[in-house]
Amino acid sequence: MKSYYSLLIEGTGIGMSQEQMEGLFQPFGQADSSTTRKYGGTGLGLIISKKIVQLMNGEIAVESEQDAGSTFRFTVSLKAQQSESSQNRALGNQTEMDVGQAIVRMRGAKILLVEDNEINREIVLDILAMSGMTVEMAFDGQEALEFLAKEDFDGVLMDCQMPVMDGYEATFVKIVVQFSTLLCL
């Protein structure tokens, strides 16, 4: 049995033109890409959101009107949870896992979330926690390395642009033998 879930996020901000919306879900897409823009960001948040929703076999869309705000919507369908023994049988008989089963297999995993933006951190933390994962948080790459030196993790989910040591620099820890089997997302 499947259940369908939709989430609407409405804003009363500056809105966007049709032309601006067309590139919105592209990597590094910005409604205002000028050097004097008023709002920050890397232009990766919406493409990451789109990829996550697609991995969940869902859809994401935006409706907007210039000077009147925007509405973002995503919809996903989720299967009802199976008992643990039937999950194990189902996983053992399949060569490819769908995303729902991958999430089930990650239940109980210990993840290090490295993110300096409070809003992004809270959203990802909620998603991982709802998926049954244990999450520790670091605010930059240097703090992540300190966590990794003290504790074992099943995976690391790391932002690339952060103060002190960014995700690009910190990802090189995989070269160190001690961390070579660590899943870096």
Rosetta blueprint (number, residue, H / E / L):
1 M L
2 K E
3 S E
4 Y E
5 Y E
6 S E
7 L E
8 L E
9 I E
10 E E
11 G E
12 T L
13 G L
14 I L
15 G L
16 M L
17 S L
18 Q H
19 E H
20 Q H
21 M H
22 E H
23 G L
24 L L
25 F L
26 Q L
27 P L
28 F L
29 G L
30 Q L
31 A L
32 D L
33 S L
34 S L
35 T L
36 T L
37 R L
38 K L
39 Y L
40 G L
41 G L
42 T L
43 G L
44 L L
45 G H
46 L H
47 I H
48 I H
49 S H
50 K H
51 K H
52 I H
53 V H
54 Q H
55 L H
56 M L
57 N L
58 G L
59 E E
60 I E
61 A E
62 V E
63 E E
64 S E
65 E E
66 Q L
67 D L
68 A L
69 G E
70 S E
71 T E
72 F E
73 R E
74 F E
75 T E
76 V E
77 S E
78 L E
79 K E
80 A L
81 Q L
82 Q L
83 S L
84 E H
85 S H
86 S H
87 Q H
88 N H
89 R H
90 A H
91 L H
92 G H
93 N L
94 Q L
95 T L
96 E L
97 M L
98 D L
99 V H
100 G H
101 Q H
102 A H
103 I H
104 V H
105 R H
106 M H
107 R L
108 G L
109 A L
110 K E
111 I E
112 L E
113 L E
114 V E
115 E L
116 D L
117 N L
118 E H
119 I H
120 N H
121 R H
122 E H
123 I H
124 V H
125 L H
126 D H
127 I H
128 L H
129 A H
130 M H
131 S L
132 G L
133 M L
134 T E
135 V E
136 E E
137 M E
138 A E
139 F L
140 D L
141 G H
142 Q H
143 E H
144 A H
145 L H
146 E H
147 F H
148 L H
149 A H
150 K H
151 E L
152 D L
153 F L
154 D L
155 G E
156 V E
157 L E
158 M E
159 D L
160 C L
161 Q L
162 M L
163 P L
164 V L
165 M L
166 D L
167 G H
168 Y H
169 E H
170 A H
171 T H
172 F H
173 V H
174 K H
175 I H
176 V L
177 V H
178 Q H
179 F H
180 S L
181 T L
182 L L
183 L E
184 C E
185 L L
